[in-house]
Amino acid sequence: MQFFESIPTHMDFDGQRRAEKLSRIIITLFGVVGLVWGYIIQQFSQTVYILIAGFVLAALVTVPPWPMYRRKPLQWQKPRSENDVSESSVKSKKKK
């Protein structure tokens, strides 16, 4: 059970951008190749099969959070204590 909890399930924003770009490239490439091949052999079904293969490949490459999509994690700020939050809200009310 602890093995499953240790598996990372996140992607950083840069990784999301790269995954989306890569999936678009893969699907477009497979679509063009499928269209050309289907036209050459006059079988639209071959175009569809090649496009489906592109979708499957794109999903396998881009959906799991591979380490290449987690290279630039965000540095989050430390949470403020309740005293800091209440003091800042009092100061902002006094300014108005």
C-alpha positions in Angstrom: 0.0 0.0 0.0 2.8 2.4 0.8 4.3 1.7 -2.7 1.2 3.3 -4.3 1.4 6.3 -2.0 5.0 6.9 -3.0 4.2 7.2 -6.7 4.2 10.8 -7.8 0.9 12.0 -9.4 1.7 15.6 -10.3 3.1 17.5 -13.2 4.5 21.0 -13.1 3.2 23.8 -15.3 6.1 23.6 -17.7 5.6 19.8 -17.9 2.0 20.3 -18.7 2.9 22.7 -21.5 5.4 20.2 -22.9 3.0 17.3 -22.7 0.3 19.2 -24.5 2.7 20.3 -27.3 4.0 16.7 -27.6 0.6 15.2 -27.8 -0.5 17.7 -30.5 2.7 16.9 -32.5 2.1 13.1 -32.3 -1.5 13.2 -33.2 -0.9 15.6 -36.1 1.9 13.5 -37.4 -0.1 10.3 -37.2 -3.1 12.1 -38.8 -1.1 13.3 -41.8 0.7 10.0 -42.3 -2.6 8.1 -41.9 -4.3 10.4 -44.4 -1.5 10.0 -47.0 -1.3 6.3 -46.5 -5.1 5.9 -46.7 -5.2 8.0 -49.9 -2.4 5.9 -51.5 -4.1 2.6 -50.8 -7.7 4.0 -51.1 -8.7 2.7 -47.6 -10.2 5.3 -45.2 -10.2 2.6 -42.5 -6.4 2.6 -42.6 -6.4 6.3 -41.9 -8.6 5.8 -38.9 -6.5 2.9 -37.5 -3.3 5.0 -37.9 -4.9 7.9 -36.2 -6.1 5.7 -33.3 -2.6 4.4 -32.9 -1.4 8.0 -32.7 -4.0 8.8 -29.9 -2.9 5.7 -28.0 0.8 6.6 -28.3 0.1 10.2 -27.3 -1.8 9.1 -24.3 1.0 6.7 -23.2 3.6 9.4 -23.6 1.8 12.4 -22.1 -0.9 11.3 -19.6 1.3 9.6 -16.9 3.4 12.1 -14.9 6.8 10.9 -16.2 9.9 12.5 -14.6 10.5 14.6 -17.7 7.3 16.5 -16.8 8.3 17.2 -13.2 11.7 19.0 -13.7 10.6 22.5 -12.6 8.5 22.3 -9.5 7.0 25.5 -8.1 8.4 27.0 -4.9 5.3 27.7 -2.8 5.3 30.4 -0.1 5.1 29.3 3.5 1.5 29.7 4.9 1.0 32.6 7.2 -0.1 32.0 10.8 -3.6 33.1 11.9 -2.2 36.1 13.8 -0.5 37.4 10.6 -3.7 37.0 8.6 -5.9 38.8 11.2 -3.3 41.6 11.6 -3.1 42.2 7.8 -6.9 42.3 7.5 -7.1 44.9 10.3 -4.4 47.0 8.6 -6.2 46.9 5.3 -9.5 48.0 6.9 -7.8 50.9 8.6 -6.4 52.2 5.3 -9.9 52.4 3.8 
